[in-house]
Amino acid sequence: MEKNEELLKRIDCLDKGFVRLVDYMGSDDSIVQAARVSYGKGTKSVRADRELIRYLMRHRHTSPFEMVEFKFHVKLPIFVARQWIRHRTANVNEYSGRYSEMKDEFYIPDIDQIRTQNTVNRQGRSDATLPQNQAQEINEMLSNTQKQLFEEYKNMLDMDIARELARINLPLSTYTEWYWKIDLHNLLHFLKLRLDFHAQYEIRIYADKMAELIKPIVPLTYQAFEDYILESMTFSKQELGIIKKLLVQEFPDDDFLAQHEIKGLEATEFKEKLKKLLGID
């Protein structure tokens, strides 16, 4: 399958970071071909491919999406990398502070991102910004500490202290780099979690740019991902019981569903779900 080299782009992230699409294998065509391999048919019309991809996404048939892979080169602060590496479904090779000198590059947040602790979400920041002068003071504190620690690091290197020891006091704001290769199924899982507004702002920036890079390569899949996963929600058994009581049992017809872009097999499946919810045979 021919690769479009123009899609191999770099997008800047935060103050000194970036995410760059180094390579990719496959496209929407690869997914439908893998799904149809059981009865030997290749790519059909765009409409048929779209319907199949949406069916696969809707029913969580994930293996065909694993046929597409992406390789990224990412420059990111270490504290973001430590969150990122929890996704253990990728191949990673990171810049080594044992073999190479660390660079004098540290993350300094924008003034409007200097915020207080969220009282509800205990692991995140609130929406309330600090006064300009106070936020600026915090940024200066961060910057001064970074400069001091990097000077000490350089001094230890000048004393011929081993790099693996000299680096240990450098802060989590230090930038690192890695190559990160992952299949599309696991990448979409990563994006679902890291595009969520509960995720830390800094890693959301990277997730947003990665989504921007892959959309032109798998447009049908990404649209299905948005419709069925990213912009959807799930309900518990108890919540569904409440919804059932609130629903007016006036069953939607095909014209009504079509107005909301629910047609064909998807409409049939939706009506079956409504019947199950409402207890209609």
N, C-alpha and C positions, 0 to 999 in steps of 0.2 A: 504494500500500500504506500503510495507516494506521500512524502512528508512535506508540509508547507513550512519552509525555513523562516518565513516572515512571522510565524507564530511564536518563535523562540525569542521571547522578549524579557527584559528586566524592568521591574517596577520598584521604585524606592519606597522604603517603609521606615517609619519613625524618623529620627534625626540623622542617623548614619547607616541604617540597614537597607536591605533590599531582598527581593525574592526574584529569582531568574529561572525561567523554564529552559533547562539545558537540553532536554530531549523528551520525546514521547513516542509511544508505540500504540497504534490503533486509533479508532474513532467510533462514532455511532455505528458505522457499517460493521466494525469488528464485533460489536455486541450482538447485532441481529444475526450475523453469520454464525456466531457461536451458538446462539439460541436455536437456530434452525438446523444445526448440524445433524440432529437426530433423524431428520427426514430429507437431508441432502439438498436443501434449497438455499441459494445465496440471497443477495440483496434484492428486494422487490422495489415497489414504489416508495417514495418518501413518506407518503401517507401511511402505507402499510408498515413501514419501519417505525414510524412514530407511534402507531397503535401498539406494536409489539413491545417497544421500549417502555411505554407507559404501563402496559400490562405487567411486564417484569418488575418494574419499580413498585407498582401498586400491590403486588402479591409477594414482594420481598424475595423474588427469585434472583439471588445475588451473583451466582457464579458467572453468568455471561459478562457482567461488568468488570470482573477480574481479568478479562482479556485485554483491557486497556491499561497502560502504565504511563506514569509521568516521573521524570527526574528533575528535581529542583536544586539550584544552588541558592542557599539562604545565608544571609548575614544578619545576626540577631543577638540581642543581649543574652547573657548566660541565664538570667532568671526566666526569660521566655523559653529558652532552650530546655530548661529543666521541666517546665510544664509540658512542652511539646513532646519530649521524649517518652512521656507516659503512654503515648500511642505506639504500642509495640508491634505494629503491623507494617513497618517500613524497613528498608535497608538504609543505614546511616553511616556516614564516615565524616568525622568532625576534625577540625583544625586542632592540632596537638600542641599544648603548652609545654610539653616535655621535649619535643623535637625542635620547636620554633619559638622565637621570642614573641610574647604577646604584644599586641599593638596598643598604642596610646589612643584608644577609642572607647568611649564610655557613653552610655545612654543618659541623656538629660531630658526629663519629661517636659512637655509644653506647660506653660503657666496654668492653662485652664484644666490640666489634668492633675494638678496638685490639689487633692481633696481630702476630706475627713473620712473616717471609717464609717461604712454603712451599718446602721444599727439593726437592720433586718437581715441582710446578707452578710454574715459575719466574716466572710473571706474576701469581701470586695470593698470598693470605695463608694461613697455616696455621690449624689448628683450635685451637692452643694460645693461651689467653688470658694476658695479662700480670697480674702482681699488681695489686691495686686502686690502690695508691698510685702505681705507675709509669704505669699507664694514665691516671690522673687528671692526672699531670704532663704527659703527651703532649697531652692535651686542652687543658690550660692553655696550652701552647706554641702550639698551633694557634690558639686564641682570641686570645692576645696579638698574634700576628703579623697576624691578620685585622684587629684593631682598629687597629693601627698603620698598616697599608697603606690602610685606608679613611679614616683621618684625613688621610693624605697626599693621597689622592685628593680629598677635600673641600677641602683647602687649595689644591690646584692649580685646582680649579673657582673658588674664591674669588679666585684670581689671574687669572681669565679665560683660563686655559689651555684649549685646545680639548678637548671631551669625548673625542674619539677618541684624544687623546694621554694625557689624565689617567687613563684607564682601564687603560692597558697594564700597570701593575704589580699590578693586582688579582689575587688568587690563583684557582686553578682551583676552589676551594671556593665561590666566589661563585655565588649562585643566578641563573639565567636562566629565561626562559619562552618557550614556542613553541606554535604550533598545528601539529598533525601529522595529516595526512590520508592514509589508506592503504587499499588493498583487502584483503579478508579473506585471500586467498591469501598475499600478502606479509606480512600481520600474523601469520599462523600461523607462517611461516618465522622471523620476528623472535622470536616466543614460544618456538619450539623452541630457538633458540640462547640466549636470555636467561633462560629458566627453568632451564636446565641448571645443575647445581651447580658447574660449572667457571666460570660467568660471575661477574663481580664482584658481591658482595653487594648493593651499592646499586642497580645496574640490575636485579637480580633482583626487588627490592622493587617497582619500577615495573611490570615484566612481570607479576608476580603480580596486581597490582591491575587491570591492563588486562584480563587474562584473566577476572577476576571481573566486570568491566563488560560484556564481550561474551557471556558464557555465556548469560544470559537471552534474548539476541537470536537467537543461533544455537546452541541447545542440542544439536540433532542433530549438527551439524557439529563442535562442540567435543568431543562424546563420541567421534566417529570420529577426530578429531585425537589425542585422548588414547590411544585404542586402537591406532592404526596408526602413529603418528609419535612422540608425546611419550613414551609408555611402551614403545615397541618398540625394537629394536636390529637392526643389520645385522652380517653376518659376511662375512669375506673368503673367497675360494676355499679357502685353506689351512685356515681355521677350520672351514669346512663339511666338509672332508675328515675332520677329527678328529671332528666331531659324528657324521658318518656311521658311523665305526668304533665310536663309543660307543653308538649307538642299537640297541635290541633290535628286530629286524625283526618285530614283532608289530603288524600294521597296525590302527590304531584304527577302530572301527566308528562308525556314525552316532550311536548312543546315547551313546557315550563323548564324542564331539565336542559333542553337544548339552548335556551336563553342563557343558561349558566355554564355553557360549554361542556355539558355532560351528555354524551351521545353513545349510541351503539352498545357494545358490550359493557362499557363503563356504566351506562345508564341502567342496564339490566342488573348489574351487580349492586349498584346503589339502591335500587328499588328492593332488591332482596335483603339488603341490610336494614332498610327501613321496616320492611315487613317483620323481620326478626326482632327488631327493637320494639315495635308496636304490638307484637303478638298476632300478626295477621297471617293467615294461611294462604 
